[in-house]
Every structure is written in C-alpha cells, then in structure tokens.
Amino acid sequence: MRDAESGAEHGMTFFQNGATKYDGEFFDGEENGSGKSFYSQGATEYDGEWKEEKWHGYGRLFDVDGSLLLEGYFENGEKID
C-alpha cells in the first residue's frame, strides 16, 4: 500500500525460515521511514525510524529476549547522543 503524501509503501521482508525480518515502510525499494526489524526467531530487534536500510532517527533496540538495550536517536545504524 502506498502513502499518498510521502510516496512510501508498506511491506515486509523475510528470513529463509519464513520468519519476518522487517515490517514497515519502503521508499525506492529500501527500508525507509517507520518500521521494525526482527530476530530470526521472531522477537523484535529494532522499532523505529529507518533511512536507506539503516536505523536512522528515533528508535528502540532490543535484546533477543525482549529486554530494552538502547533507546534514543540513531544515525546510519549507530546510536548517537
């Protein structure tokens, strides 16, 4: 589904085992906008903003057991502050 205002599309990517790898917005075929990435067993890895398939903007990073590891702003896949 395409967002009429931003032009972003919502979609998903998957691991080879069929588990969801990413669920969120795409722009120009890349993970861009708001989305979640997942570990291969299904737990949320990162929930937040993306730019060019990297964590970029506000987000939360989780451990495989669901524990919050980092929360705040990311740039090009790295936590900043």
N, C-alpha and C positions, 0 to 999 in steps of 0.2 A: 504494500500500500504506500503511495507517495503522498507526502505532506505538501499541500498546495502552496503554502507560504515559503518553506525552506527548500523544497525540491528533494528532501531526504526521503528515502524509502526505509520501511521496517523489514527486517529479515533475520535469518538465523544461519549459523554455520555449525557443523557437526564434527565430532571426533570419528575415527574409523569404527569405533564400537557403537556408534549411533547416538551417543550422548551429546547434548547441546554444548557447543564450545562458546558461542556468542549469540546473544539475543538482543537486538537493538537496531539503531538507525545506521543506514549506509548512505553515502553520497559518493558518486563517481566510482561505485564498486568497492569502496573501502569502508571500514568501520569508522564512522564519524557521527558525532552527536551523542545522544544518551544511549547507554547500553550496559549489559552485564556480560562478563566472561565467567566461565565455569571450569572447575577441575574436571578431569575425565570421569570421575565417579559421581558427578552431579552437584557438588557443593559450589556455592558462589565464590569466585576468586576475587573479582573486582566489580563494583557497581558505581557507575559514574559517567563522566564525560570522556569522549574519545576524539582524537584528531589523527587522521592518517594512520589508523590501526594501532595507535599508542594511547595510553592513559594520558589525558590532557584536559585539565580543568579540575573541578571539584569531584572527589570520589572517595570511596572506602575500599581498602584492601583487606581481604580475609585469609586466614589460615585454612587449610583443608578441613579442619574440624569445626569451622564456622566462627572461630574467635577473631575479633577485630584486631588487625595488626597496625594499620595506619589509616588515618582519616585526615583529609585536607586537600591541598592543591597539588596537582601533578603537572609536569611539563615534559613532553617527549618521553613518557613512560617512567619518569623518575619523580619522587616526592620532593617538593620544594617548600620552603618556609623561611 
